[in-house]
Amino acid sequence: MGWRVSCLEQRNDDWYAPDPSVEAILVLHESCDVRRLPRNLVTVAWMADEPGRWLDRVWFDEFDIVFASSEPGVDLVRQRRAKVARLDPMMTDGPAGGGIDGERPRAVAIREALVGWASATRYGLRIGVPKWDHIDRWGDYHFARGLQRALERAGHPTRVHFLPDWASPTAARDDIAVHLLGLKAAPTNRGQVHLLWPISHPDLATPEICERSDHVFVASDRFPPPRSTPAPFAVPAPHRARGGVRWGPPPPARRGH
């Protein structure tokens, strides 16, 4: 297929130091911490077995593309995580013989997934979380994962960018940047649609910050945009939603007999 392929070994953490020319990486083991890979890489998870072990990793939704080896694995990803998994083509087309030719359907599927990722309208969600150790204390993180879940199911590859990544070249390559405004304002990039959504600290959504955005959302009818926001900035109010997976209603109380 004309690709140059190299193998990265787990020994000495070699798999976290790919050659700079590498553009995409296929991860075959759940213990590979995708957060330690260069952010410019397109990452592909191939869950050959034990999907539950993959999904238990806090970084799972950082993968760009996910393959699962079974229909139950595909369903489990949809139920538990923000990503949408593709089914291993060998599970639908059946064996294609041994050797290199036998793996061709998988190679074609990976190529098509990468082309689809590159040609899709991609979203980047910017949140003020400074590092992974803080995610349990930041509601913005869980809100962003819920939004990622919805966008992925609509066919849009989506990444979540923590505060240190806001100004990175990787964040700049997203087609649409959604800034979930917290305590700090994110930079804007030419050629990138910028959406502003103040879900906390609405008083920090100053006219200057709003004017830098292509569109502004509000989290509540109680917090409209600043009056000086120019008329072209229409402001619908998609009220702050709660992801059903994480914040679903509690089960009804059982009555005693």
C-alpha positions as CSV (number, residue, x, y, z in Angstrom):
1,M,0.0,0.0,0.0
2,G,3.1,2.2,-0.1
3,W,3.3,3.0,3.6
4,R,6.5,2.9,5.6
5,V,5.8,0.9,8.8
6,S,8.0,0.5,11.9
7,C,7.6,-1.5,15.1
8,L,7.9,0.3,18.5
9,E,8.7,-2.0,21.4
10,Q,7.5,-1.7,25.0
11,R,11.0,-2.3,26.2
12,N,12.6,0.8,27.7
13,D,9.4,2.7,26.8
14,D,10.5,2.8,23.2
15,W,6.9,3.0,22.0
16,Y,6.7,6.5,23.4
17,A,9.6,7.8,21.2
18,P,8.6,7.2,17.6
19,D,10.6,8.6,14.8
20,P,9.6,12.3,14.0
21,S,8.5,11.2,10.5
22,V,5.8,9.0,11.9
23,E,2.3,10.4,11.4
24,A,0.0,7.7,12.9
25,I,0.5,5.0,15.4
26,L,-1.4,1.8,15.9
27,V,-1.6,0.7,19.5
28,L,-2.1,-3.0,20.2
29,H,-1.9,-3.2,23.9
30,E,-4.1,-1.4,26.5
31,S,-1.1,-0.6,28.8
32,C,0.3,2.0,26.3
33,D,-0.5,5.4,27.8
34,V,-1.6,7.4,24.8
35,R,-1.1,10.6,26.8
36,R,2.7,10.1,26.6
37,L,2.8,10.0,22.8
38,P,3.4,13.1,20.8
39,R,0.1,15.0,20.4
40,N,0.6,15.5,16.7
41,L,0.2,11.7,16.0
42,V,-3.1,10.3,14.9
43,T,-3.6,7.4,17.4
44,V,-5.5,4.2,16.6
45,A,-6.5,1.7,19.3
46,W,-6.9,-1.9,18.1
47,M,-8.7,-3.9,20.8
48,A,-8.1,-7.5,19.9
49,D,-9.4,-8.8,23.2
50,E,-10.5,-7.9,26.7
51,P,-12.2,-4.6,25.8
52,G,-13.0,-4.0,29.4
53,R,-9.3,-3.6,30.2
54,W,-9.0,-0.9,27.5
55,L,-12.0,1.0,28.7
56,D,-10.8,1.0,32.3
57,R,-7.8,3.2,31.2
58,V,-8.5,6.9,32.0
59,W,-6.9,7.9,28.8
60,F,-9.0,5.8,26.5
61,D,-11.0,8.7,25.0
62,E,-7.8,10.3,23.9
63,F,-7.5,7.9,21.0
64,D,-8.5,9.3,17.7
65,I,-9.7,6.0,16.1
66,V,-10.8,2.8,17.8
67,F,-11.2,-0.7,16.3
68,A,-12.8,-3.6,18.2
69,S,-12.6,-7.3,17.4
70,S,-16.2,-8.1,18.1
71,E,-19.7,-6.6,18.1
72,P,-19.9,-6.8,21.9
73,G,-16.7,-4.8,22.0
74,V,-18.1,-2.2,19.7
75,D,-21.3,-2.0,21.8
76,L,-19.3,-1.8,25.1
77,V,-17.3,1.2,23.8
78,R,-20.5,3.0,22.8
79,Q,-22.0,2.3,26.2
80,R,-19.1,3.3,28.4
81,R,-17.0,5.8,26.6
82,A,-17.1,8.9,24.4
83,K,-15.6,7.2,21.3
84,V,-17.3,5.2,18.6
85,A,-15.5,1.9,17.7
86,R,-15.3,0.3,14.3
87,L,-15.5,-3.5,13.9
88,D,-12.5,-5.5,12.7
89,P,-13.3,-6.2,9.1
90,M,-12.1,-9.8,9.5
91,M,-15.1,-10.3,11.8
92,T,-17.5,-9.3,9.0
93,D,-15.8,-10.5,5.8
94,G,-14.4,-13.7,7.2
95,P,-10.9,-15.1,6.9
96,A,-9.0,-14.0,3.8
97,G,-6.2,-16.5,3.9
98,G,-2.9,-16.4,5.7
99,G,0.2,-14.3,5.4
100,I,0.3,-10.7,4.3
101,D,-2.7,-11.0,1.9
102,G,-4.8,-12.3,4.8
103,E,-4.2,-9.0,6.7
104,R,-5.0,-6.8,3.8
105,P,-8.6,-6.1,4.8
106,R,-7.4,-4.8,8.1
107,A,-4.8,-2.6,6.4
108,V,-7.5,-1.2,4.1
109,A,-9.8,-0.6,7.0
110,I,-7.0,1.4,8.9
111,R,-6.2,3.4,5.8
112,E,-9.9,4.2,5.2
113,A,-10.3,5.2,8.9
114,L,-7.3,7.5,8.7
115,V,-8.5,9.1,5.5
116,G,-12.0,9.6,7.0
117,W,-10.4,11.2,10.1
118,A,-8.4,13.6,8.0
119,S,-11.2,14.6,5.8
120,A,-13.9,15.0,8.5
121,T,-14.8,18.2,10.3
122,R,-12.8,17.9,13.5
123,Y,-13.6,19.6,16.8
124,G,-11.3,20.6,19.6
125,L,-12.7,21.2,23.0
126,R,-10.6,23.6,25.2
127,I,-11.0,23.3,28.9
128,G,-9.0,24.9,31.7
129,V,-7.9,21.7,33.4
130,P,-4.1,22.1,34.0
131,K,-3.2,18.4,34.2
132,W,-4.6,14.9,34.5
133,D,-4.3,14.8,38.2
134,H,-7.0,17.4,38.5
135,I,-9.8,16.0,36.3
136,D,-11.9,14.7,39.2
137,R,-12.1,18.2,40.6
138,W,-13.1,19.9,37.3
139,G,-16.7,19.6,36.1
140,D,-15.5,21.1,32.8
141,Y,-13.7,17.9,32.1
142,H,-16.8,15.7,32.4
143,F,-18.9,18.2,30.5
144,A,-16.3,18.1,27.7
145,R,-16.4,14.3,27.5
146,G,-20.1,14.4,27.3
147,L,-19.9,16.9,24.4
148,Q,-17.2,14.8,22.8
149,R,-19.5,11.8,23.0
150,A,-22.3,13.6,21.2
151,L,-20.0,15.0,18.5
152,E,-18.3,11.6,17.9
153,R,-21.7,10.0,17.4
154,A,-22.5,12.8,14.8
155,G,-19.4,11.8,12.8
156,H,-17.0,14.5,14.1
157,P,-13.6,13.4,15.4
158,T,-13.2,15.3,18.7
159,R,-10.2,16.0,21.0
160,V,-10.2,17.5,24.5
161,H,-7.4,20.0,25.0
162,F,-6.2,20.8,28.5
163,L,-4.9,24.3,29.3
164,P,-1.2,23.6,28.4
165,D,-2.3,22.5,24.9
166,W,-4.4,25.5,23.9
167,A,-1.7,27.3,22.0
168,S,-0.2,24.1,20.5
169,P,0.0,23.4,16.7
170,T,-2.0,20.3,17.3
171,A,-4.9,22.3,18.8
172,A,-4.6,24.8,15.9
173,R,-5.3,22.1,13.3
174,D,-8.8,21.4,14.5
175,D,-11.5,22.8,12.2
176,I,-13.7,24.0,15.0
177,A,-12.5,25.1,18.4
178,V,-15.0,25.1,21.2
179,H,-13.8,27.0,24.3
180,L,-15.7,26.0,27.5
181,L,-14.8,29.3,29.2
182,G,-13.7,29.0,32.8
183,L,-11.1,31.2,34.4
184,K,-8.9,31.9,31.3
185,A,-9.6,32.9,27.7
186,A,-8.2,30.7,25.0
187,P,-6.3,32.0,21.9
188,T,-8.0,32.0,18.5
189,N,-6.4,30.9,15.2
190,R,-7.0,32.1,11.7
191,G,-8.8,29.7,9.5
192,Q,-10.4,28.0,12.6
193,V,-14.1,28.5,13.6
194,H,-14.1,29.6,17.3
195,L,-17.2,28.9,19.4
196,L,-17.4,30.3,23.0
197,W,-19.4,28.5,25.6
198,P,-19.2,30.0,29.2
199,I,-20.4,27.1,31.3
200,S,-19.0,28.7,34.5
201,H,-17.9,32.2,35.6
202,P,-20.2,33.9,33.1
203,D,-19.0,37.2,34.4
204,L,-15.6,36.6,32.8
205,A,-17.2,36.5,29.3
206,T,-16.3,40.1,28.6
207,P,-17.3,41.9,25.4
208,E,-13.6,41.6,24.2
209,I,-13.6,37.8,24.6
210,C,-17.0,37.4,22.9
211,E,-16.0,39.6,20.0
212,R,-13.1,37.2,19.2
213,S,-15.5,34.3,18.7
214,D,-17.6,33.4,15.7
215,H,-20.5,32.3,17.9
216,V,-21.4,32.5,21.6
217,F,-23.5,30.1,23.6
218,V,-24.8,30.6,27.1
219,A,-25.3,28.0,29.8
220,S,-28.4,29.6,31.3
221,D,-31.1,32.2,30.4
222,R,-30.0,34.0,33.6
223,F,-26.6,34.9,32.0
224,P,-27.1,36.5,28.6
225,P,-24.0,37.8,26.7
226,P,-22.7,41.3,27.4
227,R,-24.9,44.0,25.9
228,S,-22.1,45.3,23.8
229,T,-21.7,42.0,21.9
230,P,-22.2,42.8,18.2
231,A,-25.5,41.8,16.6
232,P,-24.0,39.2,14.2
233,F,-23.2,37.1,17.3
234,A,-26.4,35.2,17.7
235,V,-26.7,33.5,21.0
236,P,-29.0,30.5,21.4
237,A,-29.1,29.0,24.8
238,P,-28.5,25.2,24.8
239,H,-29.0,24.8,28.5
240,R,-26.3,22.9,30.3
241,A,-26.8,19.3,29.6
242,R,-25.8,16.3,31.7
243,G,-24.4,13.2,30.0
244,G,-26.7,10.2,30.7
245,V,-23.8,7.8,31.2
246,R,-22.3,9.8,34.0
247,W,-25.2,11.7,35.5
248,G,-28.2,9.5,34.8
249,P,-31.1,9.7,37.2
250,P,-30.8,7.4,40.2
251,P,-32.8,4.2,40.2
252,P,-36.2,4.4,41.9
253,A,-36.2,3.5,45.5
254,R,-37.3,0.0,46.3
255,R,-40.4,-0.2,48.5
256,G,-40.4,-2.6,51.4
257,H,-43.0,-5.3,51.6
